[in-house]
Amino acid sequence: MAAKKKTSVSKKMLAAEQSDKNQPAHPVLVLIAGFMAAVLLFFCCACGGAAWWFQPEINENPDRAREIVAEMIDIQIPDSYQPKGTIEMNVAYTMSLRGAFYERFVGDGLLTLIEVNSRFQADEDVREHIRETLMEKGGGGTPLIVDPSDAKTVQVDINGQLVPFEIEIGRDPPSGRTFYIVEGVFKGKNGEVLLAMRVNEDNWEETSIIDMLQSIGEPLPN
């Protein structure tokens, strides 16, 4: 039976503050907590300071993770990444967010796919706000030092539109470990989708990752 838990933003933040500072929060929770804070700020500004209460539902269910990804986009994820769970929430019936996260079955690697669907989506300012928030928060769980000179951009054709994916190299000063970070935002089947990856240098397989990005939007093999 799948493990299931529902936790409010405030409880998560409190738990994070009380935990060992040397133990990073799960990257998915870092991503969602940052995104929700930005969404709350937007609604408070747009709606005269109204307070909105909503709770994300984190569900450790690999089968549901596969279902959500299939509903969001067509993509061929490398076999080295296995589905682990999902996160879903609804913001005052005006914006929904759902996503799935995959982890490498060997080594340190995380892939997150997050979809945002809003009734305000036609508003270009709101869409840009969503995009900037997603790109800023990314998929990493600990702060890394990134050298811009090591970064590169891969342009991927998704349904006739060129989408930039940033590939950066980040270093963790305490441990000296090096990570590859991949981020991109594109139009999915129902809304804006963020793809974010964080992979340890020893497990980085650039060819398979580029192949995955190029498979987005393409018909899946039978």
Contacts in CASP RR format, 6 or more apart in sequence:
PFRMAT RR
TARGET T0000
AUTHOR 0000-0000-0000
METHOD contacts of the structure
MODEL  1
MAAKKKTSVSKKMLAAEQSDKNQPAHPVLVLIAGFMAAVLLFFCCACGGA
AWWFQPEINENPDRAREIVAEMIDIQIPDSYQPKGTIEMNVAYTMSLRGA
FYERFVGDGLLTLIEVNSRFQADEDVREHIRETLMEKGGGGTPLIVDPSD
AKTVQVDINGQLVPFEIEIGRDPPSGRTFYIVEGVFKGKNGEVLLAMRVN
EDNWEETSIIDMLQSIGEPLPN
2 59 0 8 1.000
2 60 0 8 1.000
2 61 0 8 1.000
2 64 0 8 1.000
3 60 0 8 1.000
4 57 0 8 1.000
4 58 0 8 1.000
4 59 0 8 1.000
4 60 0 8 1.000
4 61 0 8 1.000
5 58 0 8 1.000
6 55 0 8 1.000
6 56 0 8 1.000
6 57 0 8 1.000
6 58 0 8 1.000
7 15 0 8 1.000
7 55 0 8 1.000
7 56 0 8 1.000
7 58 0 8 1.000
8 55 0 8 1.000
9 33 0 8 1.000
9 36 0 8 1.000
9 37 0 8 1.000
9 55 0 8 1.000
9 56 0 8 1.000
12 29 0 8 1.000
12 33 0 8 1.000
13 33 0 8 1.000
16 25 0 8 1.000
16 29 0 8 1.000
16 33 0 8 1.000
19 25 0 8 1.000
24 30 0 8 1.000
24 141 0 8 1.000
24 142 0 8 1.000
25 33 0 8 1.000
25 141 0 8 1.000
26 141 0 8 1.000
27 101 0 8 1.000
27 110 0 8 1.000
27 112 0 8 1.000
27 139 0 8 1.000
27 140 0 8 1.000
27 141 0 8 1.000
27 198 0 8 1.000
28 58 0 8 1.000
28 87 0 8 1.000
28 101 0 8 1.000
28 110 0 8 1.000
28 112 0 8 1.000
28 139 0 8 1.000
29 58 0 8 1.000
30 137 0 8 1.000
30 139 0 8 1.000
30 140 0 8 1.000
30 141 0 8 1.000
31 112 0 8 1.000
31 114 0 8 1.000
31 137 0 8 1.000
31 138 0 8 1.000
31 139 0 8 1.000
31 140 0 8 1.000
31 196 0 8 1.000
32 56 0 8 1.000
32 87 0 8 1.000
32 89 0 8 1.000
32 97 0 8 1.000
32 114 0 8 1.000
34 133 0 8 1.000
34 137 0 8 1.000
35 97 0 8 1.000
35 114 0 8 1.000
35 133 0 8 1.000
35 134 0 8 1.000
35 137 0 8 1.000
36 54 0 8 1.000
36 56 0 8 1.000
36 89 0 8 1.000
38 129 0 8 1.000
38 133 0 8 1.000
39 91 0 8 1.000
39 95 0 8 1.000
39 133 0 8 1.000
40 52 0 8 1.000
42 126 0 8 1.000
42 129 0 8 1.000
43 49 0 8 1.000
43 50 0 8 1.000
43 52 0 8 1.000
43 91 0 8 1.000
43 92 0 8 1.000
43 94 0 8 1.000
44 50 0 8 1.000
44 51 0 8 1.000
52 91 0 8 1.000
52 92 0 8 1.000
54 89 0 8 1.000
54 90 0 8 1.000
54 91 0 8 1.000
54 92 0 8 1.000
55 89 0 8 1.000
56 87 0 8 1.000
56 88 0 8 1.000
56 89 0 8 1.000
56 97 0 8 1.000
57 87 0 8 1.000
57 88 0 8 1.000
57 89 0 8 1.000
58 85 0 8 1.000
58 86 0 8 1.000
58 87 0 8 1.000
59 85 0 8 1.000
59 86 0 8 1.000
59 87 0 8 1.000
59 88 0 8 1.000
60 84 0 8 1.000
60 85 0 8 1.000
61 85 0 8 1.000
61 86 0 8 1.000
62 82 0 8 1.000
62 83 0 8 1.000
62 84 0 8 1.000
62 85 0 8 1.000
63 83 0 8 1.000
64 85 0 8 1.000
64 86 0 8 1.000
64 100 0 8 1.000
65 83 0 8 1.000
65 84 0 8 1.000
65 85 0 8 1.000
65 86 0 8 1.000
65 99 0 8 1.000
65 100 0 8 1.000
65 101 0 8 1.000
65 102 0 8 1.000
66 83 0 8 1.000
66 100 0 8 1.000
68 86 0 8 1.000
68 88 0 8 1.000
68 98 0 8 1.000
68 99 0 8 1.000
68 100 0 8 1.000
68 113 0 8 1.000
68 115 0 8 1.000
69 75 0 8 1.000
69 77 0 8 1.000
69 83 0 8 1.000
69 99 0 8 1.000
69 100 0 8 1.000
69 113 0 8 1.000
71 189 0 8 1.000
71 190 0 8 1.000
72 98 0 8 1.000
72 99 0 8 1.000
72 113 0 8 1.000
72 115 0 8 1.000
72 188 0 8 1.000
72 189 0 8 1.000
72 190 0 8 1.000
72 193 0 8 1.000
73 113 0 8 1.000
73 188 0 8 1.000
73 189 0 8 1.000
73 193 0 8 1.000
73 216 0 8 1.000
73 217 0 8 1.000
74 215 0 8 1.000
74 216 0 8 1.000
74 217 0 8 1.000
74 218 0 8 1.000
74 219 0 8 1.000
74 220 0 8 1.000
75 113 0 8 1.000
75 212 0 8 1.000
75 215 0 8 1.000
75 216 0 8 1.000
75 217 0 8 1.000
76 211 0 8 1.000
76 212 0 8 1.000
76 215 0 8 1.000
76 218 0 8 1.000
76 220 0 8 1.000
76 221 0 8 1.000
77 102 0 8 1.000
77 111 0 8 1.000
77 212 0 8 1.000
78 205 0 8 1.000
78 208 0 8 1.000
78 209 0 8 1.000
78 211 0 8 1.000
78 212 0 8 1.000
80 104 0 8 1.000
80 105 0 8 1.000
80 106 0 8 1.000
80 203 0 8 1.000
80 205 0 8 1.000
80 208 0 8 1.000
81 102 0 8 1.000
81 103 0 8 1.000
81 104 0 8 1.000
81 105 0 8 1.000
81 109 0 8 1.000
81 111 0 8 1.000
82 102 0 8 1.000
82 103 0 8 1.000
82 104 0 8 1.000
82 105 0 8 1.000
83 100 0 8 1.000
83 101 0 8 1.000
83 102 0 8 1.000
84 101 0 8 1.000
84 102 0 8 1.000
84 103 0 8 1.000
85 100 0 8 1.000
85 101 0 8 1.000
86 98 0 8 1.000
86 99 0 8 1.000
86 100 0 8 1.000
86 101 0 8 1.000
87 97 0 8 1.000
87 98 0 8 1.000
87 99 0 8 1.000
87 101 0 8 1.000
87 114 0 8 1.000
88 96 0 8 1.000
88 97 0 8 1.000
88 98 0 8 1.000
88 99 0 8 1.000
89 96 0 8 1.000
89 97 0 8 1.000
89 98 0 8 1.000
90 96 0 8 1.000
90 97 0 8 1.000
91 97 0 8 1.000
94 118 0 8 1.000
94 119 0 8 1.000
94 120 0 8 1.000
95 116 0 8 1.000
95 117 0 8 1.000
95 118 0 8 1.000
95 119 0 8 1.000
95 120 0 8 1.000
96 116 0 8 1.000
96 117 0 8 1.000
96 118 0 8 1.000
97 114 0 8 1.000
97 115 0 8 1.000
97 116 0 8 1.000
97 117 0 8 1.000
98 114 0 8 1.000
98 115 0 8 1.000
99 112 0 8 1.000
99 113 0 8 1.000
99 114 0 8 1.000
99 115 0 8 1.000
100 112 0 8 1.000
100 113 0 8 1.000
101 110 0 8 1.000
101 111 0 8 1.000
101 112 0 8 1.000
101 113 0 8 1.000
102 110 0 8 1.000
102 111 0 8 1.000
102 112 0 8 1.000
103 109 0 8 1.000
103 110 0 8 1.000
103 111 0 8 1.000
104 110 0 8 1.000
104 199 0 8 1.000
104 203 0 8 1.000
106 203 0 8 1.000
107 200 0 8 1.000
107 202 0 8 1.000
107 203 0 8 1.000
108 179 0 8 1.000
108 199 0 8 1.000
108 200 0 8 1.000
108 202 0 8 1.000
108 203 0 8 1.000
109 197 0 8 1.000
109 198 0 8 1.000
109 199 0 8 1.000
109 200 0 8 1.000
109 203 0 8 1.000
110 139 0 8 1.000
110 140 0 8 1.000
110 197 0 8 1.000
110 198 0 8 1.000
110 199 0 8 1.000
111 195 0 8 1.000
111 196 0 8 1.000
111 197 0 8 1.000
112 138 0 8 1.000
112 139 0 8 1.000
112 194 0 8 1.000
112 195 0 8 1.000
112 196 0 8 1.000
112 197 0 8 1.000
113 193 0 8 1.000
113 194 0 8 1.000
113 195 0 8 1.000
114 134 0 8 1.000
114 193 0 8 1.000
114 194 0 8 1.000
114 196 0 8 1.000
115 188 0 8 1.000
115 190 0 8 1.000
115 191 0 8 1.000
115 192 0 8 1.000
115 193 0 8 1.000
115 194 0 8 1.000
116 130 0 8 1.000
116 134 0 8 1.000
116 191 0 8 1.000
116 192 0 8 1.000
116 193 0 8 1.000
116 194 0 8 1.000
117 190 0 8 1.000
117 191 0 8 1.000
117 192 0 8 1.000
118 126 0 8 1.000
118 130 0 8 1.000
120 126 0 8 1.000
121 127 0 8 1.000
121 191 0 8 1.000
121 192 0 8 1.000
127 192 0 8 1.000
130 192 0 8 1.000
131 185 0 8 1.000
131 192 0 8 1.000
134 185 0 8 1.000
134 192 0 8 1.000
134 194 0 8 1.000
134 196 0 8 1.000
135 183 0 8 1.000
135 184 0 8 1.000
135 185 0 8 1.000
135 194 0 8 1.000
138 181 0 8 1.000
138 183 0 8 1.000
138 194 0 8 1.000
138 196 0 8 1.000
139 181 0 8 1.000
139 183 0 8 1.000
139 196 0 8 1.000
139 197 0 8 1.000
139 198 0 8 1.000
140 181 0 8 1.000
140 196 0 8 1.000
140 198 0 8 1.000
141 198 0 8 1.000
142 172 0 8 1.000
144 170 0 8 1.000
144 171 0 8 1.000
144 172 0 8 1.000
144 179 0 8 1.000
144 181 0 8 1.000
145 170 0 8 1.000
145 171 0 8 1.000
145 172 0 8 1.000
145 173 0 8 1.000
146 168 0 8 1.000
146 169 0 8 1.000
146 170 0 8 1.000
146 171 0 8 1.000
146 181 0 8 1.000
147 169 0 8 1.000
147 170 0 8 1.000
147 171 0 8 1.000
148 168 0 8 1.000
150 168 0 8 1.000
150 169 0 8 1.000
150 170 0 8 1.000
151 166 0 8 1.000
151 167 0 8 1.000
151 168 0 8 1.000
151 169 0 8 1.000
152 166 0 8 1.000
152 167 0 8 1.000
153 164 0 8 1.000
153 165 0 8 1.000
153 166 0 8 1.000
153 167 0 8 1.000
154 164 0 8 1.000
154 165 0 8 1.000
154 167 0 8 1.000
154 210 0 8 1.000
154 213 0 8 1.000
155 162 0 8 1.000
155 163 0 8 1.000
155 164 0 8 1.000
155 165 0 8 1.000
156 162 0 8 1.000
156 163 0 8 1.000
156 164 0 8 1.000
156 165 0 8 1.000
156 213 0 8 1.000
156 214 0 8 1.000
156 216 0 8 1.000
157 163 0 8 1.000
157 214 0 8 1.000
158 186 0 8 1.000
158 187 0 8 1.000
158 216 0 8 1.000
158 217 0 8 1.000
159 187 0 8 1.000
159 217 0 8 1.000
161 186 0 8 1.000
161 187 0 8 1.000
163 184 0 8 1.000
163 185 0 8 1.000
163 186 0 8 1.000
164 184 0 8 1.000
165 182 0 8 1.000
165 183 0 8 1.000
165 184 0 8 1.000
165 195 0 8 1.000
165 213 0 8 1.000
166 181 0 8 1.000
166 182 0 8 1.000
166 183 0 8 1.000
166 184 0 8 1.000
167 180 0 8 1.000
167 181 0 8 1.000
167 182 0 8 1.000
167 206 0 8 1.000
168 180 0 8 1.000
168 181 0 8 1.000
168 182 0 8 1.000
168 183 0 8 1.000
169 178 0 8 1.000
169 179 0 8 1.000
169 180 0 8 1.000
169 181 0 8 1.000
170 178 0 8 1.000
170 179 0 8 1.000
170 180 0 8 1.000
170 181 0 8 1.000
171 177 0 8 1.000
171 178 0 8 1.000
171 179 0 8 1.000
172 178 0 8 1.000
172 179 0 8 1.000
177 200 0 8 1.000
177 201 0 8 1.000
178 200 0 8 1.000
178 201 0 8 1.000
179 198 0 8 1.000
179 199 0 8 1.000
179 200 0 8 1.000
179 201 0 8 1.000
180 197 0 8 1.000
180 198 0 8 1.000
180 199 0 8 1.000
180 201 0 8 1.000
180 204 0 8 1.000
180 206 0 8 1.000
181 196 0 8 1.000
181 197 0 8 1.000
181 198 0 8 1.000
182 195 0 8 1.000
182 196 0 8 1.000
182 197 0 8 1.000
182 199 0 8 1.000
182 209 0 8 1.000
182 213 0 8 1.000
183 194 0 8 1.000
183 195 0 8 1.000
183 196 0 8 1.000
183 197 0 8 1.000
184 194 0 8 1.000
184 195 0 8 1.000
184 196 0 8 1.000
185 192 0 8 1.000
185 193 0 8 1.000
185 194 0 8 1.000
185 195 0 8 1.000
186 192 0 8 1.000
186 193 0 8 1.000
186 195 0 8 1.000
186 216 0 8 1.000
187 193 0 8 1.000
195 213 0 8 1.000
195 216 0 8 1.000
197 209 0 8 1.000
199 209 0 8 1.000
END
